[in-house]
Amino acid sequence: MAEEKTYPMTIEGKQKLEEELNTLRTTKRSEIIERIKIARSFGDLSENSEYESAKDEQSFVEGRIKTIEQMLNHAEIIDNGDIDADEIAVGKTVTFQELPDEEPETYSIVGAAEADPFAGKISNESPIAKGLVGHRLGEVVEIETPGGSMKVKITEVK
């Protein structure tokens, strides 16, 4: 039997998913059911774009609910208690500078479930995170990315 995939996440990430799941189950579901009821009242369902749109959204929401339930059932809360303060791991924030002279970049390394690159949170499965995890403050690391390799100096770990 294949092992279930685990979803590493911070306590905050788990709480955020639980809140999203609650909103989808309560608010979103009832809004969509109401939209479907209204659309049905328009008559012929074969040419009813409101009905089709509501059904599509319902399908998306139900899929998202199943995905979140799966992630929460197999969540692995990140605990960095036994990891050195200067070592990069999931749940930590790292600042690095691409060499020779690029601007410093700062990212929090989180589980894929809570990744949001625009908010500075990168997935532990991303090439940059994979290249940084396990390294320490002050090290120069070569990271392989789809765009080629890059050399970075780790300047801060929190």
Solvent accessible surface area in square Angstrom, and as a share of the most:
residue,aa,sasa,rsa
1,M,235,1.05
2,A,92,0.71
3,E,171,0.77
4,E,96,0.43
5,K,107,0.45
6,T,67,0.39
7,Y,38,0.14
8,P,26,0.16
9,M,1,0.00
10,T,25,0.15
11,I,92,0.47
12,E,122,0.55
13,G,3,0.03
14,K,59,0.25
15,Q,93,0.41
16,K,135,0.57
17,L,9,0.04
18,E,76,0.34
19,E,114,0.51
20,E,61,0.27
21,L,14,0.07
22,N,92,0.47
23,T,68,0.40
24,L,17,0.08
25,R,103,0.38
26,T,78,0.45
27,T,67,0.39
28,K,65,0.27
29,R,85,0.31
30,S,65,0.42
31,E,83,0.37
32,I,4,0.02
33,I,89,0.45
34,E,86,0.38
35,R,92,0.34
36,I,12,0.06
37,K,118,0.50
38,I,88,0.45
39,A,1,0.00
40,R,126,0.46
41,S,88,0.57
42,F,124,0.52
43,G,40,0.39
44,D,95,0.49
45,L,67,0.34
46,S,95,0.61
47,E,155,0.69
48,N,9,0.05
49,S,81,0.52
50,E,93,0.42
51,Y,27,0.10
52,E,89,0.40
53,S,54,0.35
54,A,0,0.00
55,K,76,0.32
56,D,95,0.49
57,E,47,0.21
58,Q,52,0.23
59,S,76,0.49
60,F,139,0.58
61,V,3,0.02
62,E,52,0.23
63,G,35,0.33
64,R,67,0.25
65,I,4,0.02
66,K,140,0.59
67,T,63,0.37
68,I,0,0.00
69,E,53,0.24
70,Q,71,0.32
71,M,13,0.06
72,L,29,0.15
73,N,117,0.60
74,H,49,0.22
75,A,30,0.23
76,E,92,0.41
77,I,67,0.34
78,I,36,0.18
79,D,113,0.58
80,N,39,0.20
81,G,69,0.67
82,D,131,0.68
83,I,54,0.27
84,D,73,0.38
85,A,89,0.69
86,D,54,0.28
87,E,40,0.18
88,I,1,0.00
89,A,9,0.07
90,V,27,0.15
91,G,33,0.32
92,K,16,0.07
93,T,32,0.19
94,V,0,0.00
95,T,16,0.09
96,F,0,0.00
97,Q,52,0.23
98,E,48,0.22
99,L,57,0.28
100,P,118,0.74
101,D,112,0.58
102,E,91,0.41
103,E,137,0.61
104,P,78,0.49
105,E,60,0.27
106,T,71,0.41
107,Y,47,0.18
108,S,28,0.18
109,I,0,0.00
110,V,7,0.04
111,G,0,0.00
112,A,43,0.33
113,A,26,0.20
114,E,24,0.11
115,A,37,0.29
116,D,56,0.29
117,P,86,0.54
118,F,206,0.86
119,A,65,0.50
120,G,21,0.20
121,K,72,0.31
122,I,16,0.08
123,S,20,0.13
124,N,30,0.16
125,E,81,0.36
126,S,28,0.18
127,P,55,0.35
128,I,41,0.21
129,A,0,0.00
130,K,134,0.57
131,G,19,0.18
132,L,0,0.00
133,V,59,0.34
134,G,44,0.42
135,H,61,0.27
136,R,83,0.30
137,L,87,0.43
138,G,42,0.40
139,E,63,0.28
140,V,78,0.45
141,V,9,0.05
142,E,99,0.45
143,I,0,0.00
144,E,121,0.54
145,T,33,0.19
146,P,128,0.81
147,G,82,0.79
148,G,35,0.34
149,S,60,0.38
150,M,30,0.14
151,K,100,0.42
152,V,0,0.00
153,K,81,0.34
154,I,0,0.00
155,T,62,0.36
156,E,74,0.33
157,V,20,0.12
158,K,142,0.60
